[in-house]
Amino acid sequence: MSEASLPGPESIDSVNSPLQSQSPVAFAEPSESQPEASAAAQSEVQPDELEESPAAAPAETAEPDSAADAELPEITPEPEASDETASDLDLRDDSAPEPESIEEAAPEPELVADLATDSESAVETPPEPELAAPPLHPTLELSVLEQLLEAPPPPLAPRAAEVTLPPAAPAPLRILVSALTDMGCVRTNNEDYFGYHDGHGIFVVCDGMGGMASGEVASSRAVTALITSFLETAYSGNSVSARLLHAIQEANRDVWEYGQIPQHKGMGTTAVAAALDGNKLIVGNVGDSRAYVLRNEQCAQLTVDHSYLNELIRNGTLTVENAHNADLQGMESVICRAVGVAPEINPDFYAVDLEPGMTILITTDGLTRYLLQDEIATVIGTTPFESACASLIAIAKQRGGVDNITCLLLQFQTA
């Protein structure tokens, strides 16, 4: 049935419409079950409101004729409304707003629970769940989270350009070796001895002592024992300095034991041994033979003599500049430490960082007593490498050459 408002009884009587021939709508008396609020709502309806209703507007009168009757559409009578329905239509307040569709006028979830009755036909609509904040991490307390939020941001990781890289490994060096020994101008035998193994990087110079043939035996045995022991420990895993110390101790033991023979009693020898350790040179020293470092046309003594002369220099009696002019009253060749004169030995050790163009000179005191450091640098710097040892020995012999003279040169170049 249409939901348009119907005019009251007074309006119906005043309307002369062809629709009056249809069955009139019967208005039933309000039932006892109708609320009193509906009756009150009927009494409040004013005539002005009913006249404003579109349904109450008087239709234009027209002369009934056959042509007008032919134009009227066929109207199917609506079924009679029940007493309850008619009462509802008659008592409805025309001024009340039209109810919206079910979807738009759906009551709030909270009202559904109030309007539902105890009858089985009542359907309970569950309330909409309230949106809650997401729970915190189960392991984070609120105070911890606040501390994390208040904490300053972590420092940014350094960029690749700011990372300090380790220095590149130095390039390997190539070694040139030149060695020469000479009896000198006075001696009839040569108690100096040298030896080396460039493949394993071990270089040794010794100056024997003891008179007769004992000095030659001491120096030769020391060189042989030292190199042999060093090579035997090549794959031991020990450091180069530890292997060199062990080799010097083995040389000392060999010379000491052989010196217990009566004809070799009291023999011994100096020793300077240099061993390669990557781009470093480890030098061990016993006695007064020396090692020099030459670089950029400068010569510097690396080792310290274990001699009577050097003890005078240490205590200030002599200086390095005037030591070669001092009158030592036959004590020039006296040394305070040597290989093979005692069961135990205590060598000194030195280390040199090698560079391309650097030269190492290992020599005996037959040379150093005649040439100063500056002279050594000049000769080596102005002479071809292959003939430098011969040039140094020639100068020492020109100045006296009272002792045996031995030189061993190492020159390092870029591989």
C-alpha positions as MATLAB code, in Angstrom:
seq = 'MSEASLPGPESIDSVNSPLQSQSPVAFAEPSESQPEASAAAQSEVQPDELEESPAAAPAETAEPDSAADAELPEITPEPEASDETASDLDLRDDSAPEPESIEEAAPEPELVADLATDSESAVETPPEPELAAPPLHPTLELSVLEQLLEAPPPPLAPRAAEVTLPPAAPAPLRILVSALTDMGCVRTNNEDYFGYHDGHGIFVVCDGMGGMASGEVASSRAVTALITSFLETAYSGNSVSARLLHAIQEANRDVWEYGQIPQHKGMGTTAVAAALDGNKLIVGNVGDSRAYVLRNEQCAQLTVDHSYLNELIRNGTLTVENAHNADLQGMESVICRAVGVAPEINPDFYAVDLEPGMTILITTDGLTRYLLQDEIATVIGTTPFESACASLIAIAKQRGGVDNITCLLLQFQTA';
ca = [
       0.000    0.000    0.000;
       1.248    3.493   -0.778;
       2.642    5.413    2.162;
       1.116    8.806    1.001;
      -0.958   10.586    3.709;
      -4.709   10.336    3.311;
      -7.040   13.279    4.038;
      -9.263   13.282    7.026;
     -13.015   12.686    6.909;
     -13.789   16.330    6.402;
     -11.561   16.583    3.325;
     -12.942   13.415    1.825;
     -16.549   14.786    1.994;
     -15.508   18.037    0.279;
     -13.707   16.369   -2.648;
     -15.880   15.612   -5.669;
     -13.707   13.184   -7.571;
     -14.485   10.404   -9.931;
     -12.538    8.172   -7.534;
     -15.495    8.406   -5.066;
     -17.222    5.691   -7.026;
     -14.676    3.292   -5.753;
     -15.139    1.509   -2.490;
     -14.606    3.986    0.299;
     -11.948    3.275    2.873;
     -13.540    2.312    6.116;
     -12.099    3.982    9.171;
     -12.253    1.842   12.192;
     -12.487    3.174   15.677;
      -9.243    3.155   17.583;
      -8.708   -0.093   19.312;
      -8.142   -0.318   23.016;
      -4.609   -1.514   22.387;
      -3.741    1.703   20.518;
      -1.549    3.875   22.717;
      -2.955    7.090   24.034;
      -0.070    8.883   22.374;
      -1.566    8.088   18.961;
      -4.945    9.605   19.889;
      -3.205   12.689   21.170;
      -1.229   12.916   17.954;
      -4.594   12.833   15.993;
      -6.071   15.664   18.014;
      -2.977   17.834   17.377;
      -3.342   17.742   13.608;
      -4.448   21.199   12.398;
      -6.714   21.836    9.401;
      -4.075   24.069    7.834;
      -1.624   21.177    7.748;
      -4.181   18.961    6.083;
      -5.007   21.580    3.461;
      -1.290   21.873    2.613;
      -1.090   18.140    1.943;
      -1.030   17.370   -1.749;
      -3.725   14.740   -1.312;
      -6.146   17.356    0.137;
      -5.886   19.769   -2.808;
      -9.253   19.996   -4.640;
      -9.168   18.465   -8.072;
     -10.320   20.558  -11.014;
     -13.948   19.820  -11.876;
     -14.668   18.743  -15.384;
     -17.868   18.042  -17.138;
     -18.389   14.353  -17.140;
     -18.784   13.150  -20.690;
     -18.150   10.102  -22.540;
     -14.806   11.314  -23.881;
     -13.455   12.050  -20.391;
     -14.651    8.729  -19.149;
     -12.851    7.024  -22.021;
      -9.550    8.685  -21.078;
      -9.666    7.531  -17.469;
      -7.276    4.653  -16.902;
      -8.528    1.488  -15.442;
      -7.936    1.517  -11.721;
      -7.671   -1.668   -9.818;
      -9.250   -1.278   -6.388;
      -6.854   -1.782   -3.565;
      -7.640   -4.379   -0.972;
      -9.346   -3.184    2.123;
      -7.035   -2.526    4.941;
      -7.571   -4.188    8.214;
      -8.958   -2.260   11.095;
      -5.517   -2.083   12.675;
      -3.908   -0.859    9.451;
      -6.631    1.697    8.794;
      -6.332    3.041   12.291;
      -2.577    3.320   11.892;
      -2.991    5.253    8.635;
      -5.689    7.500   10.022;
      -3.853    8.299   13.257;
      -0.387    8.893   11.755;
       1.003   12.393   12.132;
       1.321   13.849    8.625;
       3.876   16.344    9.870;
       6.232   13.599   11.084;
       9.246   13.010    8.812;
       9.171   10.038    6.502;
      11.157    7.112    7.892;
      14.340    6.345    5.974;
      15.130    3.010    4.420;
      16.031    0.131    6.646;
      19.688    0.365    5.794;
      19.852    4.107    6.491;
      17.629    4.090    9.613;
      19.193    1.067   11.239;
      19.444    1.713   14.953;
      22.786    1.887   16.647;
      24.127   -1.401   18.018;
      23.542   -0.163   21.542;
      19.788    0.429   20.852;
      19.244   -3.052   19.439;
      19.849   -4.582   22.793;
      17.291   -2.210   24.398;
      14.547   -2.846   21.833;
      14.900   -6.632   21.811;
      12.272   -8.540   23.776;
      12.371  -11.878   25.494;
      10.565  -13.515   22.583;
      12.332  -16.143   20.561;
      11.835  -14.099   17.367;
      14.043  -11.228   18.653;
      17.450  -11.259   16.976;
      20.346   -9.913   18.977;
      22.900   -8.027   16.888;
      26.404   -8.213   18.398;
      27.929   -4.810   19.115;
      30.636   -3.536   16.781;
      34.091   -4.225   18.270;
      35.934   -1.110   19.342;
      39.199   -0.432   17.565;
      41.988   -0.682   20.065;
      45.617    0.398   19.751;
      47.969   -2.364   18.646;
      49.556   -4.133   21.596;
      53.150   -3.440   22.522;
      55.851   -5.967   21.876;
      55.583   -8.588   24.637;
      59.241   -8.122   25.581;
      59.172   -4.325   25.735;
      57.852   -2.566   28.799;
      56.460    0.924   28.381;
      59.365    2.482   30.228;
      61.843    0.689   27.986;
      59.971    1.873   24.905;
      60.043    5.462   26.164;
      63.761    5.212   26.745;
      64.254    3.899   23.223;
      62.209    6.760   21.798;
      64.104    9.352   23.843;
      67.537    7.874   23.106;
      69.596    9.670   20.449;
      69.765    7.940   17.091;
      72.742    5.646   16.568;
      75.680    7.120   14.671;
      75.723    6.528   10.986;
      78.099    3.918    9.649;
      81.206    5.430    8.095;
      81.175    5.748    4.382;
      83.439    3.553    2.335;
      85.701    6.529    1.613;
      86.271    7.079    5.353;
      87.286    3.512    6.159;
      90.979    3.263    6.988;
      92.482    0.468    4.970;
      95.596   -1.399    6.106;
      98.742   -0.431    4.251;
      99.503   -2.484    1.213;
     102.159   -5.143    1.574;
     105.535   -3.928    0.306;
     106.708   -5.291   -2.992;
     109.246   -8.126   -2.804;
     112.879   -7.162   -3.216;
     115.653   -8.695   -5.267;
     119.037   -9.230   -3.577;
     122.462   -8.783   -5.131;
     125.382  -10.369   -3.262;
     129.095   -9.613   -3.558;
     131.762  -10.950   -1.160;
     135.584  -11.038   -0.980;
     138.262  -11.882    1.592;
     142.008  -11.138    1.687;
     144.957  -12.045    3.965;
     146.168   -8.440    4.048;
     149.763   -7.279    3.984;
     151.184   -8.958    7.124;
     149.440  -12.273    7.874;
     150.445  -15.516    6.207;
     147.084  -17.154    6.712;
     143.534  -15.983    6.540;
     141.452  -16.512    9.685;
     138.425  -14.691    8.212;
     135.621  -16.766    6.735;
     132.296  -15.982    5.143;
     129.371  -17.963    3.788;
     125.765  -17.449    2.697;
     122.708  -19.135    1.214;
     120.777  -16.554   -0.751;
     117.887  -18.958   -1.410;
     117.145  -19.128    2.351;
     118.367  -15.625    3.069;
     121.231  -16.262    5.508;
     124.590  -14.408    5.338;
     127.517  -14.848    7.784;
     130.999  -13.313    8.276;
     133.416  -14.544   10.984;
     136.915  -13.460   12.129;
     138.733  -16.304   13.890;
     141.374  -16.008   16.598;
     143.688  -18.336   18.504;
     146.925  -18.353   16.556;
     148.432  -20.997   14.354;
     145.550  -22.779   12.533;
     143.049  -22.511   15.362;
     141.554  -19.194   14.155;
     140.866  -20.608   10.723;
     139.195  -23.663   12.236;
     137.030  -21.606   14.599;
     135.739  -19.240   11.895;
     135.090  -21.954    9.309;
     133.316  -24.236   11.784;
     131.199  -21.398   13.100;
     130.031  -20.359    9.603;
     129.238  -23.947    8.624;
     127.368  -24.785   11.862;
     125.413  -21.541   11.814;
     124.158  -21.846    8.238;
     123.397  -25.569    8.600;
     121.360  -25.047   11.778;
     119.419  -22.170   10.249;
     118.478  -24.242    7.199;
     117.387  -27.194    9.345;
     114.745  -25.046   11.071;
     113.371  -23.563    7.844;
     110.042  -25.424    8.277;
     109.864  -25.437   12.068;
     107.311  -22.629   12.230;
     109.562  -20.559   14.500;
     110.255  -16.890   13.841;
     113.366  -15.855   11.919;
     114.878  -14.181   14.973;
     114.327  -17.342   17.061;
     115.888  -19.498   14.337;
     118.864  -17.136   14.082;
     119.438  -17.199   17.845;
     119.302  -20.989   17.815;
     121.794  -21.103   14.919;
     124.291  -18.832   16.732;
     123.974  -20.961   19.868;
     124.636  -24.120   17.825;
     127.710  -22.512   16.273;
     128.950  -21.553   19.736;
     128.383  -25.092   21.023;
     130.268  -26.612   18.060;
     133.290  -24.299   18.419;
     133.318  -24.649   22.206;
     133.325  -28.453   22.064;
     135.988  -28.547   19.361;
     138.075  -26.047   21.337;
     138.408  -28.543   24.185;
     140.959  -30.397   22.100;
     144.400  -29.388   23.460;
     145.836  -28.131   20.136;
     142.773  -25.851   19.659;
     142.498  -24.730   23.249;
     141.368  -21.093   23.567;
     140.185  -20.625   20.014;
     137.112  -18.554   19.155;
     135.653  -16.267   16.533;
     133.531  -13.204   15.964;
     130.282  -13.559   14.074;
     127.863  -11.295   12.247;
     124.857  -13.173   10.853;
     122.065  -11.543    8.850;
     118.796  -13.310    7.994;
     115.932  -12.143    5.785;
     112.463  -11.899    7.323;
     110.210  -10.716    4.526;
     111.248   -7.132    3.843;
     113.211   -6.969    7.071;
     116.759   -7.994    7.898;
     117.490   -9.506   11.312;
     121.143   -9.155   12.357;
     122.873  -11.004   15.209;
     126.316   -9.919   16.424;
     129.066  -11.300   18.677;
     132.519   -9.646   18.824;
     133.916   -6.663   16.903;
     132.989   -7.472   13.324;
     130.386   -4.989   12.075;
     127.315   -4.409    9.937;
     126.693   -1.067    8.210;
     123.577    0.318    6.550;
     124.064    2.529    3.468;
     121.176    4.604    2.146;
     120.999    7.890    0.236;
     124.820    8.112    0.158;
     124.928    7.901    3.966;
     126.602    5.142    6.009;
     125.595    4.223    9.584;
     126.997    1.524   11.830;
     124.262   -0.905   12.854;
     126.016   -3.172   15.351;
     127.938   -2.333   18.517;
     131.446   -3.812   19.049;
     132.108   -6.126   21.986;
     135.719   -4.907   22.183;
     138.111   -3.237   24.565;
     138.197   -0.184   22.278;
     134.433    0.145   22.302;
     134.364   -0.081   26.074;
     136.644    2.967   26.135;
     134.199    4.745   23.841;
     131.249    3.781   25.996;
     132.836    5.133   29.192;
     133.862    8.363   27.436;
     137.623    7.803   27.377;
     137.609    7.919   23.574;
     135.288    9.237   20.900;
     134.267    7.597   17.651;
     136.195   10.230   15.671;
     139.577    9.775   17.412;
     139.342    6.099   18.364;
     141.368    4.938   15.331;
     144.259    7.221   16.396;
     144.325    6.015   20.003;
     147.333    4.101   21.369;
     145.768    1.014   22.923;
     149.133   -0.528   23.843;
     148.491   -3.820   22.083;
     144.843   -4.048   23.155;
     143.423   -3.143   19.753;
     142.292   -6.671   18.938;
     141.032   -7.626   22.408;
     137.297   -8.429   22.446;
     134.972   -8.924   25.391;
     132.590  -11.428   23.765;
     133.160  -14.170   21.163;
     131.763  -17.428   19.765;
     133.243  -20.632   21.270;
     135.065  -19.180   24.292;
     132.347  -20.189   26.763;
     129.549  -22.809   26.919;
     126.878  -20.089   26.681;
     126.611  -17.042   24.475;
     124.574  -13.856   24.482;
     124.432  -12.194   21.042;
     122.949   -8.776   20.303;
     120.163   -8.486   17.728;
     119.120   -5.683   15.386;
     116.390   -5.262   12.768;
     116.381   -3.190    9.578;
     113.391   -2.280    7.372;
     114.645   -2.857    3.871;
     113.990   -0.467    0.976;
     114.884   -0.503   -2.702;
     118.388    0.911   -3.211;
     119.550    0.063    0.315;
     122.959   -1.622    0.812;
     124.188   -3.669    3.781;
     127.927   -4.138    4.430;
     129.159   -6.924    6.737;
     132.912   -6.707    7.376;
     135.737   -7.558    9.768;
     137.938   -5.185   11.715;
     140.721   -5.539    9.101;
     138.729   -2.976    7.070;
     137.073   -0.815    9.724;
     140.360    0.103   11.400;
     141.413    1.882    8.191;
     138.238    3.374    6.701;
     135.721    5.696    8.328;
     131.985    5.533    7.654;
     131.977    8.473    5.244;
     134.791    6.914    3.217;
     132.947    3.616    3.032;
     129.852    5.434    1.718;
     131.893    7.266   -0.926;
     133.618    4.128   -2.232;
     130.412    2.081   -2.440;
     128.471    4.981   -3.940;
     131.014    5.677   -6.704;
     132.076    2.126   -7.556;
     130.173   -0.542   -9.493;
     128.573   -3.016   -7.126;
     130.556   -6.003   -8.400;
     133.926   -4.312   -7.710;
     133.055   -2.390   -4.520;
     134.463   -5.067   -2.168;
     137.765   -5.149   -4.071;
     138.002   -1.349   -3.929;
     137.470   -1.295   -0.146;
     140.066   -4.011    0.461;
     142.596   -2.228   -1.778;
     142.301    0.993    0.265;
     142.744   -0.917    3.560;
     145.862   -2.605    2.236;
     147.241    0.719    1.007;
     146.923    2.040    4.569;
     148.655   -0.876    6.216;
     146.574   -3.991    5.928;
     148.007   -5.656    9.047;
     145.006   -7.936    9.482;
     142.838  -10.107    7.315;
     140.161   -8.166    5.458;
     136.680   -9.436    4.505;
     133.705   -7.666    2.956;
     130.196   -8.950    2.128;
     127.787   -6.598    0.359;
     123.999   -6.983    0.010;
     122.100   -4.648   -2.289;
     118.296   -4.617   -2.432;
     116.431   -3.709   -5.586;
     112.823   -3.811   -6.706;
     111.992   -7.267   -8.015;
];
